[in-house]
Amino acid sequence: MASGWGINGNKGRCYDFWLEFSECMSRCRQPSDCGLLREDYLECLHHSKEFQRRNRIYKEEQRQIRAAARKAKEEAEGAPAVAAHH
């Protein structure tokens, strides 16, 4: 990864992030000054924020599906009396 070589022999997908982070670390006074660049590099490697966001979206979609099904069920329970008149 930090070598610059990717899995297919080309430049690694996170190498540019690594270079920026590495350059920052070599010229900064405190490591905390490079916190955002470190975060970008680690996100490129592990995609943890992306996975958390996808998980939140999935959970919200499932919640909406359950709410719609619950609403449809409640409406259907009241509908047989109306449907009998047809």
N, CA, C and O atoms as a MOPAC input file, in Angstrom:
PM7 MOZYME 1SCF
protein

 N      0.82300 1    -1.17600 1     0.00000 1
 C      0.00000 1     0.00000 1     0.00000 1
 C      0.87100 1     1.24500 1     0.00000 1
 O      0.80300 1     2.06400 1    -0.91700 1
 N      1.68000 1     1.38000 1     1.02200 1
 C      2.53600 1     2.54700 1     1.10200 1
 C      3.65200 1     2.48400 1     0.06900 1
 O      4.29900 1     3.49100 1    -0.21800 1
 N      3.87400 1     1.29400 1    -0.48900 1
 C      4.91800 1     1.16000 1    -1.49600 1
 C      4.52800 1     1.84100 1    -2.79400 1
 O      5.38900 1     2.17500 1    -3.60800 1
 N      3.24000 1     2.04700 1    -2.98900 1
 C      2.76700 1     2.67800 1    -4.21600 1
 C      2.28300 1     1.68000 1    -5.23300 1
 O      1.66400 1     2.06900 1    -6.22400 1
 N      2.54500 1     0.39500 1    -5.02100 1
 C      2.13500 1    -0.63200 1    -5.96400 1
 C      0.80200 1    -1.23000 1    -5.53900 1
 O      0.61900 1    -1.64300 1    -4.39400 1
 N     -0.11500 1    -1.26500 1    -6.48800 1
 C     -1.41700 1    -1.85500 1    -6.22800 1
 C     -1.40500 1    -3.34100 1    -6.49500 1
 O     -0.37100 1    -3.91900 1    -6.83000 1
 N     -2.55100 1    -3.94600 1    -6.34600 1
 C     -2.67200 1    -5.39400 1    -6.50100 1
 C     -2.41300 1    -5.84100 1    -7.94400 1
 O     -1.96000 1    -6.96300 1    -8.17300 1
 N     -2.69400 1    -4.97900 1    -8.90400 1
 C     -2.48900 1    -5.32100 1   -10.32000 1
 C     -1.18800 1    -4.77600 1   -10.88900 1
 O     -0.97600 1    -4.81600 1   -12.10100 1
 N     -0.31900 1    -4.26900 1   -10.03000 1
 C      0.95800 1    -3.74400 1   -10.49500 1
 C      0.92400 1    -2.26500 1   -10.81000 1
 O      1.97300 1    -1.66200 1   -11.03700 1
 N     -0.24900 1    -1.66900 1   -10.83100 1
 C     -0.36900 1    -0.23200 1   -11.05800 1
 C     -0.24700 1     0.50300 1    -9.72900 1
 O     -0.00700 1    -0.10000 1    -8.68300 1
 N     -0.41600 1     1.80200 1    -9.79600 1
 C     -0.39600 1     2.59500 1    -8.57300 1
 C     -1.58500 1     2.19000 1    -7.70800 1
 O     -2.69500 1     2.03100 1    -8.21700 1
 N     -1.36700 1     2.02400 1    -6.42500 1
 C     -2.42300 1     1.63100 1    -5.50600 1
 C     -3.49600 1     2.70600 1    -5.38600 1
 O     -3.21900 1     3.89200 1    -5.56700 1
 N     -4.72700 1     2.28800 1    -5.07900 1
 C     -5.84700 1     3.23100 1    -5.04800 1
 C     -5.69400 1     4.26900 1    -3.94700 1
 O     -6.22500 1     5.37200 1    -4.06800 1
 N     -4.98500 1     3.94400 1    -2.88400 1
 C     -4.84500 1     4.86500 1    -1.75400 1
 C     -3.47600 1     5.52300 1    -1.69400 1
 O     -3.17100 1     6.23400 1    -0.73600 1
 N     -2.66200 1     5.29900 1    -2.69100 1
 C     -1.28800 1     5.80500 1    -2.64700 1
 C     -1.23800 1     7.33000 1    -2.59400 1
 O     -0.41000 1     7.89600 1    -1.88000 1
 N     -2.10400 1     7.99200 1    -3.33400 1
 C     -2.10800 1     9.45900 1    -3.31200 1
 C     -2.46200 1     9.98400 1    -1.92100 1
 O     -1.87800 1    10.96300 1    -1.45700 1
 N     -3.41200 1     9.33500 1    -1.26100 1
 C     -3.76500 1     9.72500 1     0.10600 1
 C     -2.57200 1     9.50800 1     1.03000 1
 O     -2.29300 1    10.32900 1     1.90400 1
 N     -1.86700 1     8.38900 1     0.82600 1
 C     -0.69600 1     8.08900 1     1.64900 1
 C      0.39000 1     9.14800 1     1.46100 1
 O      1.00500 1     9.59200 1     2.43000 1
 N      0.62100 1     9.54900 1     0.20300 1
 C      1.64500 1    10.56400 1    -0.05100 1
 C      1.32700 1    11.87400 1     0.65700 1
 O      2.19800 1    12.47600 1     1.28500 1
 N      0.07800 1    12.31100 1     0.55400 1
 C     -0.31100 1    13.55700 1     1.21900 1
 C     -0.13100 1    13.44600 1     2.72600 1
 O      0.41500 1    14.35100 1     3.35800 1
 N     -0.58100 1    12.35200 1     3.29700 1
 C     -0.45800 1    12.14200 1     4.73800 1
 C      1.01100 1    12.07400 1     5.15000 1
 O      1.40400 1    12.67500 1     6.15000 1
 N      1.80600 1    11.35800 1     4.39500 1
 C      3.22600 1    11.20300 1     4.70000 1
 C      3.95900 1    12.54600 1     4.63200 1
 O      4.77900 1    12.85900 1     5.49500 1
 N      3.65700 1    13.32800 1     3.60500 1
 C      4.28500 1    14.64600 1     3.47600 1
 C      3.89200 1    15.55200 1     4.64300 1
 O      4.72800 1    16.27500 1     5.18600 1
 N      2.64000 1    15.50500 1     5.01500 1
 C      2.16800 1    16.30900 1     6.14200 1
 C      2.90000 1    15.90900 1     7.41900 1
 O      3.34900 1    16.76800 1     8.17700 1
 N      3.01900 1    14.61400 1     7.65200 1
 C      3.68500 1    14.14000 1     8.86800 1
 C      5.16000 1    14.55100 1     8.90300 1
 O      5.70900 1    14.79300 1     9.97700 1
 N      5.79600 1    14.63100 1     7.74300 1
 C      7.21600 1    14.97700 1     7.72200 1
 C      7.44900 1    16.46600 1     7.96700 1
 O      8.55400 1    16.85300 1     8.34900 1
 N      6.44200 1    17.30700 1     7.76000 1
 C      6.65800 1    18.74400 1     7.92800 1
 C      5.83100 1    19.37300 1     9.05500 1
 O      5.94800 1    20.57400 1     9.29800 1
 N      5.01400 1    18.60100 1     9.73400 1
 C      4.16400 1    19.18900 1    10.77300 1
 C      4.87200 1    19.20900 1    12.12000 1
 O      5.86200 1    18.50900 1    12.33400 1
 N      4.34000 1    20.03000 1    13.02300 1
 C      4.89800 1    20.11000 1    14.37200 1
 C      4.27600 1    19.06000 1    15.28300 1
 O      4.95200 1    18.46200 1    16.12100 1
 N      2.97200 1    18.84600 1    15.10300 1
 C      2.27000 1    17.86000 1    15.91600 1
 C      1.52500 1    16.89800 1    14.99600 1
 O      0.94200 1    17.32600 1    14.00000 1
 N      1.53600 1    15.62400 1    15.31200 1
 C      0.82100 1    14.65400 1    14.48200 1
 C     -0.66800 1    14.96900 1    14.33400 1
 O     -1.28100 1    14.61100 1    13.32800 1
 N     -1.24500 1    15.63100 1    15.32600 1
 C     -2.67100 1    15.95300 1    15.24900 1
 C     -2.96800 1    16.94500 1    14.12200 1
 O     -4.11400 1    17.06500 1    13.68900 1
 N     -1.94700 1    17.65300 1    13.64700 1
 C     -2.13600 1    18.58500 1    12.53000 1
 C     -2.52900 1    17.85300 1    11.25000 1
 O     -3.12900 1    18.44900 1    10.35600 1
 N     -2.20000 1    16.58700 1    11.15700 1
 C     -2.47100 1    15.79200 1     9.95700 1
 C     -3.64800 1    14.84300 1    10.15100 1
 O     -3.79900 1    13.87900 1     9.40100 1
 N     -4.46500 1    15.10500 1    11.13100 1
 C     -5.57000 1    14.21200 1    11.46800 1
 C     -6.53800 1    13.97300 1    10.32300 1
 O     -6.96400 1    12.84100 1    10.09500 1
 N     -6.88900 1    15.03300 1     9.59800 1
 C     -7.84500 1    14.87200 1     8.49500 1
 C     -7.25500 1    14.05500 1     7.34700 1
 O     -7.95100 1    13.24800 1     6.72900 1
 N     -5.97700 1    14.26800 1     7.06700 1
 C     -5.33500 1    13.48600 1     6.01100 1
 C     -5.22100 1    12.01900 1     6.40700 1
 O     -5.38400 1    11.13100 1     5.57000 1
 N     -4.94100 1    11.76800 1     7.68100 1
 C     -4.89400 1    10.38900 1     8.18500 1
 C     -6.26300 1     9.74200 1     8.05200 1
 O     -6.38100 1     8.58800 1     7.64000 1
 N     -7.29000 1    10.49500 1     8.40500 1
 C     -8.65400 1     9.99200 1     8.31600 1
 C     -9.02400 1     9.64600 1     6.86500 1
 O     -9.65600 1     8.62300 1     6.60100 1
 N     -8.62100 1    10.51600 1     5.93400 1
 C     -8.87800 1    10.25200 1     4.50700 1
 C     -8.16900 1     8.97600 1     4.05400 1
 O     -8.74500 1     8.15400 1     3.34200 1
 N     -6.92100 1     8.82300 1     4.47000 1
 C     -6.15000 1     7.64300 1     4.07900 1
 C     -6.77900 1     6.36800 1     4.63300 1
 O     -6.92200 1     5.37900 1     3.91400 1
 N     -7.15400 1     6.39300 1     5.90800 1
 C     -7.76500 1     5.20600 1     6.50900 1
 C     -9.13300 1     4.90100 1     5.90000 1
 O     -9.50300 1     3.73600 1     5.76000 1
 N     -9.88100 1     5.93600 1     5.54100 1
 C    -11.16800 1     5.71700 1     4.88200 1
 C    -10.95500 1     5.07100 1     3.51200 1
 O    -11.72000 1     4.19700 1     3.10600 1
 N     -9.92700 1     5.50100 1     2.81400 1
 C     -9.62500 1     4.89500 1     1.51800 1
 C     -9.28300 1     3.41400 1     1.68700 1
 O     -9.68900 1     2.58400 1     0.87400 1
 N     -8.54500 1     3.08900 1     2.72900 1
 C     -8.15500 1     1.70000 1     2.96300 1
 C     -9.32800 1     0.82500 1     3.38600 1
 O     -9.51100 1    -0.27100 1     2.85600 1
 N    -10.12800 1     1.30900 1     4.34500 1
 C    -11.11300 1     0.44800 1     5.00800 1
 C    -12.56900 1     0.75000 1     4.68900 1
 O    -13.43300 1    -0.09600 1     4.91900 1
 N    -12.86000 1     1.92900 1     4.17000 1
 C    -14.23400 1     2.33500 1     3.81700 1
 C    -15.19700 1     2.26600 1     4.99800 1
 O    -16.38400 1     2.00600 1     4.80200 1
 N    -14.72000 1     2.48900 1     6.19900 1
 C    -15.58000 1     2.33500 1     7.38000 1
 C    -16.71400 1     3.35700 1     7.41100 1
 O    -17.83600 1     3.00500 1     7.77500 1
 N    -16.45600 1     4.60000 1     7.04500 1
 C    -17.52400 1     5.60200 1     7.03300 1
 C    -18.54800 1     5.28300 1     5.95300 1
 O    -19.75000 1     5.45700 1     6.15300 1
 N    -18.06900 1     4.82300 1     4.82700 1
 C    -18.98300 1     4.44700 1     3.74500 1
 C    -19.89600 1     3.31100 1     4.19600 1
 O    -21.10100 1     3.35000 1     3.94700 1
 N    -19.33600 1     2.30700 1     4.85300 1
 C    -20.13800 1     1.17700 1     5.31900 1
 C    -21.13500 1     1.60600 1     6.38900 1
 O    -22.27100 1     1.13300 1     6.40400 1
 N    -20.71700 1     2.50300 1     7.28600 1
 C    -21.64100 1     3.00200 1     8.30600 1
 C    -22.80100 1     3.74600 1     7.65700 1
 O    -23.95200 1     3.57800 1     8.06100 1
 N    -22.50600 1     4.56000 1     6.66400 1
 C    -23.56500 1     5.30800 1     5.98000 1
 C    -24.51100 1     4.35900 1     5.25200 1
 O    -25.73100 1     4.50800 1     5.33200 1
 N    -23.95000 1     3.39000 1     4.54900 1
 C    -24.80000 1     2.41000 1     3.85700 1
 C    -25.68300 1     1.65300 1     4.84300 1
 O    -26.84900 1     1.38700 1     4.55300 1
 N    -25.13900 1     1.30900 1     5.99600 1
 C    -25.89900 1     0.59700 1     7.01300 1
 C    -27.04300 1     1.46600 1     7.53500 1
 O    -28.15900 1     0.97900 1     7.71500 1
 N    -26.77100 1     2.74900 1     7.77900 1
 C    -27.83100 1     3.65000 1     8.24200 1
 C    -28.93100 1     3.78200 1     7.19300 1
 O    -30.11500 1     3.78800 1     7.53000 1
 N    -28.54600 1     3.88500 1     5.92900 1
 C    -29.53000 1     3.99400 1     4.84800 1
 C    -30.36900 1     2.71800 1     4.76900 1
 O    -31.59000 1     2.78200 1     4.62900 1
 N    -29.71300 1     1.56600 1     4.85900 1
 C    -30.42400 1     0.29300 1     4.80700 1
 C    -31.41900 1     0.17600 1     5.96300 1
 O    -32.56400 1    -0.23200 1     5.76500 1
 N    -30.97700 1     0.53700 1     7.16700 1
 C    -31.86500 1     0.44700 1     8.32800 1
 C    -33.06000 1     1.38200 1     8.18200 1
 O    -34.17500 1     1.02100 1     8.56000 1
 N    -32.84400 1     2.56600 1     7.64500 1
 C    -33.94900 1     3.50500 1     7.43500 1
 C    -34.92000 1     2.96700 1     6.38500 1
 O    -36.13500 1     3.07300 1     6.55300 1
 N    -34.39700 1     2.39500 1     5.31400 1
 C    -35.26700 1     1.79800 1     4.29400 1
 C    -36.10700 1     0.67400 1     4.89300 1
 O    -37.30200 1     0.57300 1     4.61500 1
 N    -35.48700 1    -0.16600 1     5.71000 1
 C    -36.22000 1    -1.25400 1     6.33400 1
 C    -37.28500 1    -0.72900 1     7.29700 1
 O    -38.38000 1    -1.28500 1     7.38000 1
 N    -36.96400 1     0.33300 1     8.01500 1
 C    -37.93000 1     0.93300 1     8.92500 1
 C    -39.13400 1     1.46900 1     8.14600 1
 O    -40.27900 1     1.29800 1     8.56500 1
 N    -38.86400 1     2.11700 1     7.01100 1
 C    -39.95500 1     2.65100 1     6.19000 1
 C    -40.80700 1     1.54000 1     5.59300 1
 O    -42.02700 1     1.67600 1     5.49900 1
 N    -40.18200 1     0.45200 1     5.19200 1
 C    -40.92700 1    -0.69000 1     4.64800 1
 C    -41.82500 1    -1.28400 1     5.72500 1
 O    -42.99200 1    -1.57800 1     5.46600 1
 N    -41.28600 1    -1.46500 1     6.94400 1
 C    -42.09800 1    -1.99700 1     8.04100 1
 C    -43.25400 1    -1.06400 1     8.38600 1
 O    -44.36500 1    -1.52200 1     8.65500 1
 N    -42.99700 1     0.24100 1     8.37800 1
 C    -44.04900 1     1.21000 1     8.68800 1
 C    -45.13500 1     1.17600 1     7.62100 1
 O    -46.31900 1     1.25000 1     7.94900 1
 N    -44.75700 1     1.06700 1     6.35500 1
 C    -45.73800 1     0.99600 1     5.27200 1
 C    -46.55000 1    -0.28800 1     5.37100 1
 O    -47.75900 1    -0.27300 1     5.14200 1
 N    -45.90200 1    -1.39600 1     5.70700 1
 C    -46.60900 1    -2.67300 1     5.84400 1
 C    -47.57500 1    -2.61900 1     7.03000 1
 O    -48.69300 1    -3.12800 1     6.95300 1
 N    -47.13800 1    -2.00500 1     8.11000 1
 C    -47.99500 1    -1.85900 1     9.28600 1
 C    -49.21200 1    -0.99500 1     8.95100 1
 O    -50.33100 1    -1.31200 1     9.35400 1
 N    -48.99500 1     0.08300 1     8.22200 1
 C    -50.08800 1     0.97600 1     7.83200 1
 C    -51.06300 1     0.25100 1     6.90700 1
 O    -52.27800 1     0.37400 1     7.05900 1
 N    -50.52500 1    -0.50400 1     5.94800 1
 C    -51.38000 1    -1.25300 1     5.02600 1
 C    -52.20200 1    -2.30000 1     5.77600 1
 O    -53.37000 1    -2.52900 1     5.46200 1
 N    -51.58300 1    -2.92500 1     6.75700 1
 C    -52.29100 1    -3.93500 1     7.55300 1
 C    -53.41800 1    -3.28900 1     8.36200 1
 O    -54.52300 1    -3.82600 1     8.44700 1
 N    -53.12300 1    -2.13600 1     8.94800 1
 C    -54.14800 1    -1.43000 1     9.71800 1
 C    -55.30900 1    -0.99900 1     8.81800 1
 O    -56.47100 1    -1.10100 1     9.21000 1
 N    -54.99900 1    -0.52600 1     7.63000 1
 C    -56.03900 1    -0.11900 1     6.68400 1
 C    -56.83300 1    -1.32800 1     6.20100 1
 O    -58.04400 1    -1.23800 1     6.00400 1
 N    -56.15800 1    -2.45100 1     6.01200 1
 C    -56.82100 1    -3.66700 1     5.53800 1
 C    -57.76300 1    -4.23100 1     6.59900 1
 O    -58.80000 1    -4.80500 1     6.26800 1
 N    -57.40500 1    -4.07100 1     7.86300 1
 C    -58.26400 1    -4.55600 1     8.93600 1
 C    -59.57500 1    -3.77000 1     8.98300 1
 O    -60.61000 1    -4.31700 1     9.36000 1
 N    -59.53800 1    -2.52300 1     8.61200 1
 C    -60.73600 1    -1.70500 1     8.57000 1
 C    -61.44500 1    -1.80500 1     7.23200 1
 O    -62.60700 1    -1.41100 1     7.13300 1
 N    -60.78800 1    -2.32100 1     6.19200 1
 C    -61.34000 1    -2.37300 1     4.84600 1
 C    -62.35800 1    -3.48700 1     4.61300 1
 O    -63.24400 1    -3.27100 1     3.78600 1
 N    -62.32300 1    -4.66700 1     5.26400 1
 C    -63.28700 1    -5.72100 1     4.94800 1
 C    -64.74500 1    -5.26600 1     5.10000 1
 O    -65.60600 1    -5.68800 1     4.32800 1
 N    -65.01700 1    -4.43200 1     6.06100 1
 C    -66.37900 1    -3.96000 1     6.21600 1
 C    -66.79800 1    -3.12900 1     5.00800 1
 O    -67.94900 1    -3.21000 1     4.58100 1
 N    -65.89800 1    -2.34200 1     4.45500 1
 C    -66.18100 1    -1.54200 1     3.27900 1
 C    -66.21800 1    -2.42100 1     2.03800 1
 O    -67.05100 1    -2.20200 1     1.15900 1
 N    -65.33400 1    -3.40900 1     1.94600 1
 C    -65.25800 1    -4.28000 1     0.77200 1
 C    -66.50600 1    -5.17300 1     0.66400 1
 O    -66.86500 1    -5.57900 1    -0.44100 1
 N    -67.15600 1    -5.48000 1     1.75700 1
 C    -68.33300 1    -6.34800 1     1.74500 1
 C    -69.49500 1    -5.68100 1     1.03000 1
 O    -70.39700 1    -6.37400 1     0.55900 1
 N    -69.50300 1    -4.37100 1     0.93600 1
 C    -70.58000 1    -3.65500 1     0.27800 1
 C    -70.46200 1    -3.67200 1    -1.24100 1
 O    -71.41400 1    -3.30900 1    -1.93200 1
 N    -69.33600 1    -4.07900 1    -1.76600 1
 C    -69.11900 1    -4.06600 1    -3.22000 1
 C    -69.74800 1    -5.22400 1    -3.82800 1
 O    -69.67900 1    -5.39600 1    -5.04500 1

